[in-house]
């Protein structure tokens, strides 16, 4: 399994992704919202594979 292309650590359970950040917003994807489950501690974007990791959660390696 390959690591996700980008990992974003967050303190919030609800996150939004539109694929922007390293590219212009117009080159991203539609904005989608995700809920991070406490038992997993992360969620991956279905469009760009960006991973959102809950700080202090089970998936948080501190990197």
N, CA, C and O atoms as CSV, one atom per row, in Angstrom:
chain,resi,resn,atom,element,x,y,z
A,1,UNK,N,N,0.841,-1.187,0.000
A,1,UNK,CA,C,0.000,0.000,0.000
A,1,UNK,C,C,0.879,1.241,0.000
A,1,UNK,O,O,1.800,1.359,0.809
A,2,UNK,N,N,0.596,2.153,-0.898
A,2,UNK,CA,C,1.350,3.389,-0.971
A,2,UNK,C,C,0.845,4.388,0.057
A,2,UNK,O,O,-0.346,4.402,0.366
A,3,UNK,N,N,1.732,5.226,0.594
A,3,UNK,CA,C,1.271,6.266,1.515
A,3,UNK,C,C,0.455,7.306,0.760
A,3,UNK,O,O,0.634,7.466,-0.447
A,4,UNK,N,N,-0.437,8.017,1.445
A,4,UNK,CA,C,-1.232,9.054,0.775
A,4,UNK,C,C,-0.310,10.162,0.283
A,4,UNK,O,O,0.756,10.371,0.863
A,5,UNK,N,N,-0.696,10.883,-0.781
A,5,UNK,CA,C,0.178,11.916,-1.339
A,5,UNK,C,C,0.395,13.104,-0.412
A,5,UNK,O,O,1.428,13.768,-0.496
A,6,UNK,N,N,-0.553,13.382,0.464
A,6,UNK,CA,C,-0.418,14.510,1.390
A,6,UNK,C,C,-1.175,14.176,2.663
A,6,UNK,O,O,-2.288,13.653,2.610
A,7,UNK,N,N,-0.575,14.478,3.808
A,7,UNK,CA,C,-1.219,14.240,5.099
A,7,UNK,C,C,-1.423,15.591,5.784
A,7,UNK,O,O,-0.491,16.385,5.911
A,8,UNK,N,N,-2.647,15.834,6.218
A,8,UNK,CA,C,-2.974,17.066,6.930
A,8,UNK,C,C,-3.461,16.686,8.321
A,8,UNK,O,O,-4.445,15.961,8.465
A,9,UNK,N,N,-2.769,17.175,9.339
A,9,UNK,CA,C,-3.182,16.934,10.722
A,9,UNK,C,C,-4.180,18.011,11.118
A,9,UNK,O,O,-3.993,19.184,10.795
A,10,UNK,N,N,-5.234,17.617,11.814
A,10,UNK,CA,C,-6.295,18.551,12.192
A,10,UNK,C,C,-6.806,18.246,13.589
A,10,UNK,O,O,-6.712,17.113,14.063
A,11,UNK,N,N,-7.345,19.262,14.241
A,11,UNK,CA,C,-7.961,19.100,15.553
A,11,UNK,C,C,-9.467,18.910,15.427
A,11,UNK,O,O,-10.150,18.690,16.427
A,12,UNK,N,N,-9.988,18.993,14.209
A,12,UNK,CA,C,-11.428,18.944,13.964
A,12,UNK,C,C,-11.853,17.597,13.399
A,12,UNK,O,O,-11.156,17.007,12.573
A,13,UNK,N,N,-13.003,17.120,13.852
A,13,UNK,CA,C,-13.538,15.864,13.338
A,13,UNK,C,C,-14.154,16.032,11.953
A,13,UNK,O,O,-14.173,15.086,11.165
A,14,UNK,N,N,-14.651,17.214,11.652
A,14,UNK,CA,C,-15.293,17.494,10.358
A,14,UNK,C,C,-14.310,18.280,9.511
A,14,UNK,O,O,-13.844,19.340,9.929
A,15,UNK,N,N,-13.985,17.773,8.318
A,15,UNK,CA,C,-13.019,18.427,7.438
A,15,UNK,C,C,-13.620,18.572,6.038
A,15,UNK,O,O,-14.542,17.846,5.664
A,16,UNK,N,N,-13.083,19.514,5.281
A,16,UNK,CA,C,-13.497,19.734,3.902
A,16,UNK,C,C,-12.270,19.680,3.008
A,16,UNK,O,O,-11.180,20.087,3.410
A,17,UNK,N,N,-12.453,19.177,1.792
A,17,UNK,CA,C,-11.351,19.104,0.842
A,17,UNK,C,C,-11.869,19.521,-0.533
A,17,UNK,O,O,-12.935,19.088,-0.973
A,18,UNK,N,N,-11.082,20.382,-1.206
A,18,UNK,CA,C,-11.420,20.760,-2.577
A,18,UNK,C,C,-10.233,20.552,-3.516
A,18,UNK,O,O,-10.252,21.004,-4.661
A,19,UNK,N,N,-9.212,19.872,-3.028
A,19,UNK,CA,C,-8.055,19.552,-3.850
A,19,UNK,C,C,-7.074,20.684,-4.024
A,19,UNK,O,O,-6.024,20.495,-4.639
A,20,UNK,N,N,-7.384,21.872,-3.495
A,20,UNK,CA,C,-6.455,22.987,-3.637
A,20,UNK,C,C,-5.397,22.901,-2.551
A,20,UNK,O,O,-5.435,22.015,-1.697
A,21,UNK,N,N,-4.484,23.801,-2.592
A,21,UNK,CA,C,-3.387,23.811,-1.631
A,21,UNK,C,C,-2.092,23.931,-2.398
A,21,UNK,O,O,-1.466,24.990,-2.418
A,22,UNK,N,N,-1.688,22.835,-3.034
A,22,UNK,CA,C,-0.488,22.869,-3.863
A,22,UNK,C,C,-0.816,23.301,-5.288
A,22,UNK,O,O,0.082,23.639,-6.059
A,23,UNK,N,N,-2.089,23.292,-5.637
A,23,UNK,CA,C,-2.542,23.761,-6.955
A,23,UNK,C,C,-3.600,24.833,-6.742
A,23,UNK,O,O,-4.144,24.969,-5.647
A,24,UNK,N,N,-3.886,25.585,-7.782
A,24,UNK,CA,C,-4.934,26.600,-7.685
A,24,UNK,C,C,-6.287,25.937,-7.458
A,24,UNK,O,O,-6.518,24.814,-7.907
A,25,UNK,N,N,-7.175,26.632,-6.763
A,25,UNK,CA,C,-8.496,26.073,-6.451
A,25,UNK,C,C,-9.255,25.674,-7.715
A,25,UNK,O,O,-10.007,24.699,-7.702
A,26,UNK,N,N,-9.068,26.409,-8.795
A,26,UNK,CA,C,-9.764,26.095,-10.047
A,26,UNK,C,C,-9.309,24.762,-10.638
A,26,UNK,O,O,-10.026,24.164,-11.440
A,27,UNK,N,N,-8.128,24.296,-10.249
A,27,UNK,CA,C,-7.603,23.030,-10.761
A,27,UNK,C,C,-7.879,21.864,-9.826
A,27,UNK,O,O,-7.465,20.737,-10.099
A,28,UNK,N,N,-8.573,22.123,-8.730
A,28,UNK,CA,C,-8.872,21.085,-7.744
A,28,UNK,C,C,-10.062,20.236,-8.154
A,28,UNK,O,O,-10.227,19.893,-9.325
A,29,UNK,N,N,-10.888,19.903,-7.170
A,29,UNK,CA,C,-12.088,19.098,-7.405
A,29,UNK,C,C,-13.239,19.694,-6.615
A,29,UNK,O,O,-13.016,20.610,-5.824
A,30,UNK,N,N,-14.469,19.207,-6.797
A,30,UNK,CA,C,-15.590,19.751,-6.016
A,30,UNK,C,C,-15.316,19.616,-4.510
A,30,UNK,O,O,-14.706,18.645,-4.064
A,31,UNK,N,N,-15.770,20.590,-3.754
A,31,UNK,CA,C,-15.573,20.541,-2.299
A,31,UNK,C,C,-16.427,19.427,-1.704
A,31,UNK,O,O,-17.629,19.337,-1.956
A,32,UNK,N,N,-15.782,18.590,-0.917
A,32,UNK,CA,C,-16.460,17.495,-0.230
A,32,UNK,C,C,-16.150,17.584,1.255
A,32,UNK,O,O,-15.104,18.099,1.650
A,33,UNK,N,N,-17.058,17.081,2.069
A,33,UNK,CA,C,-16.912,17.122,3.521
A,33,UNK,C,C,-16.825,15.700,4.055
A,33,UNK,O,O,-17.515,14.798,3.582
A,34,UNK,N,N,-15.968,15.520,5.046
A,34,UNK,CA,C,-15.771,14.204,5.652
A,34,UNK,C,C,-15.818,14.314,7.164
A,34,UNK,O,O,-15.516,15.365,7.729
A,35,UNK,N,N,-16.190,13.242,7.807
A,35,UNK,CA,C,-16.228,13.132,9.262
A,35,UNK,C,C,-15.177,12.098,9.669
A,35,UNK,O,O,-15.195,10.970,9.176
A,36,UNK,N,N,-14.263,12.477,10.566
A,36,UNK,CA,C,-13.233,11.556,11.038
A,36,UNK,C,C,-13.789,10.757,12.209
A,36,UNK,O,O,-14.236,11.327,13.205
A,37,UNK,N,N,-13.760,9.457,12.086
A,37,UNK,CA,C,-14.229,8.542,13.130
A,37,UNK,C,C,-13.160,8.441,14.225
A,37,UNK,O,O,-11.986,8.228,13.921
A,38,UNK,N,N,-13.555,8.593,15.492
A,38,UNK,CA,C,-12.612,8.525,16.610
A,38,UNK,C,C,-11.858,7.196,16.669
A,38,UNK,O,O,-10.692,7.170,17.062
A,39,UNK,N,N,-12.499,6.105,16.290
A,39,UNK,CA,C,-11.855,4.796,16.402
A,39,UNK,C,C,-10.795,4.579,15.328
A,39,UNK,O,O,-9.887,3.769,15.517
A,40,UNK,N,N,-10.895,5.290,14.201
A,40,UNK,CA,C,-9.920,5.149,13.124
A,40,UNK,C,C,-8.893,6.276,13.179
A,40,UNK,O,O,-7.693,6.036,13.048
A,41,UNK,N,N,-9.363,7.495,13.371
A,41,UNK,CA,C,-8.471,8.642,13.526
A,41,UNK,C,C,-8.043,9.316,12.234
A,41,UNK,O,O,-7.234,10.243,12.275
A,42,UNK,N,N,-8.554,8.886,11.091
A,42,UNK,CA,C,-8.221,9.545,9.835
A,42,UNK,C,C,-9.322,9.296,8.810
A,42,UNK,O,O,-10.174,8.424,8.979
A,43,UNK,N,N,-9.278,10.098,7.733
A,43,UNK,CA,C,-10.174,9.904,6.592
A,43,UNK,C,C,-9.399,10.330,5.348
A,43,UNK,O,O,-8.629,11.289,5.389
A,44,UNK,N,N,-9.605,9.614,4.242
A,44,UNK,CA,C,-8.962,9.936,2.975
A,44,UNK,C,C,-9.976,10.563,2.029
A,44,UNK,O,O,-11.131,10.140,1.975
A,45,UNK,N,N,-9.537,11.579,1.278
A,45,UNK,CA,C,-10.391,12.206,0.281
A,45,UNK,C,C,-10.575,11.230,-0.881
A,45,UNK,O,O,-9.605,10.649,-1.368
A,46,UNK,N,N,-11.795,11.057,-1.312
A,46,UNK,CA,C,-12.098,10.158,-2.413
A,46,UNK,C,C,-11.662,10.677,-3.770
A,46,UNK,O,O,-11.585,9.905,-4.726
A,47,UNK,N,N,-11.376,11.969,-3.877
A,47,UNK,CA,C,-10.931,12.551,-5.144
A,47,UNK,C,C,-9.409,12.575,-5.259
A,47,UNK,O,O,-8.851,12.068,-6.233
A,48,UNK,N,N,-8.742,13.158,-4.275
A,48,UNK,CA,C,-7.296,13.396,-4.407
A,48,UNK,C,C,-6.447,12.553,-3.455
A,48,UNK,O,O,-5.223,12.682,-3.452
A,49,UNK,N,N,-7.062,11.706,-2.659
A,49,UNK,CA,C,-6.360,10.820,-1.719
A,49,UNK,C,C,-5.641,11.549,-0.593
A,49,UNK,O,O,-4.847,10.944,0.128
A,50,UNK,N,N,-5.910,12.851,-0.433
A,50,UNK,CA,C,-5.334,13.580,0.695
A,50,UNK,C,C,-5.859,12.945,1.975
A,50,UNK,O,O,-7.047,12.638,2.070
A,51,UNK,N,N,-4.992,12.746,2.956
A,51,UNK,CA,C,-5.386,12.114,4.215
A,51,UNK,C,C,-5.460,13.165,5.312
A,51,UNK,O,O,-4.528,13.946,5.504
A,52,UNK,N,N,-6.577,13.175,6.027
A,52,UNK,CA,C,-6.769,14.059,7.177
A,52,UNK,C,C,-6.663,13.201,8.428
A,52,UNK,O,O,-7.425,12.250,8.608
A,53,UNK,N,N,-5.711,13.543,9.293
A,53,UNK,CA,C,-5.441,12.774,10.502
A,53,UNK,C,C,-5.828,13.602,11.715
A,53,UNK,O,O,-5.425,14.758,11.845
A,54,UNK,N,N,-6.610,13.005,12.599
A,54,UNK,CA,C,-7.043,13.672,13.831
A,54,UNK,C,C,-5.878,13.723,14.809
A,54,UNK,O,O,-5.331,12.684,15.180
A,55,UNK,N,N,-5.492,14.934,15.232
A,55,UNK,CA,C,-4.395,15.085,16.184
A,55,UNK,C,C,-4.726,14.378,17.482
A,55,UNK,O,O,-5.797,14.600,18.047
A,56,UNK,N,N,-3.833,13.535,17.965
A,56,UNK,CA,C,-4.044,12.797,19.199
A,56,UNK,C,C,-4.848,11.532,19.013
A,56,UNK,O,O,-5.070,10.795,19.973
A,57,UNK,N,N,-5.296,11.262,17.780
A,57,UNK,CA,C,-6.069,10.068,17.493
A,57,UNK,C,C,-5.176,8.859,17.254
A,57,UNK,O,O,-3.952,8.985,17.271
A,58,UNK,N,N,-5.770,7.691,17.032
A,58,UNK,CA,C,-4.989,6.475,16.859
A,58,UNK,C,C,-4.077,6.476,15.621
A,58,UNK,O,O,-3.093,5.737,15.595
A,59,UNK,N,N,-4.376,7.274,14.614
A,59,UNK,CA,C,-3.547,7.315,13.404
A,59,UNK,C,C,-2.491,8.404,13.451
A,59,UNK,O,O,-1.685,8.511,12.526
A,60,UNK,N,N,-2.472,9.217,14.505
A,60,UNK,CA,C,-1.539,10.335,14.604
A,60,UNK,C,C,-0.168,9.833,15.033
A,60,UNK,O,O,0.018,9.370,16.158
A,61,UNK,N,N,0.790,9.935,14.113
A,61,UNK,CA,C,2.169,9.526,14.420
A,61,UNK,C,C,3.021,10.704,14.853
A,61,UNK,O,O,4.188,10.531,15.204
A,62,UNK,N,N,2.446,11.910,14.830
A,62,UNK,CA,C,3.162,13.095,15.266
A,62,UNK,C,C,4.124,13.659,14.236
A,62,UNK,O,O,4.960,14.500,14.568
A,63,UNK,N,N,4.022,13.218,13.008
A,63,UNK,CA,C,4.956,13.690,11.968
A,63,UNK,C,C,4.379,14.852,11.219
A,63,UNK,O,O,5.020,15.380,10.310
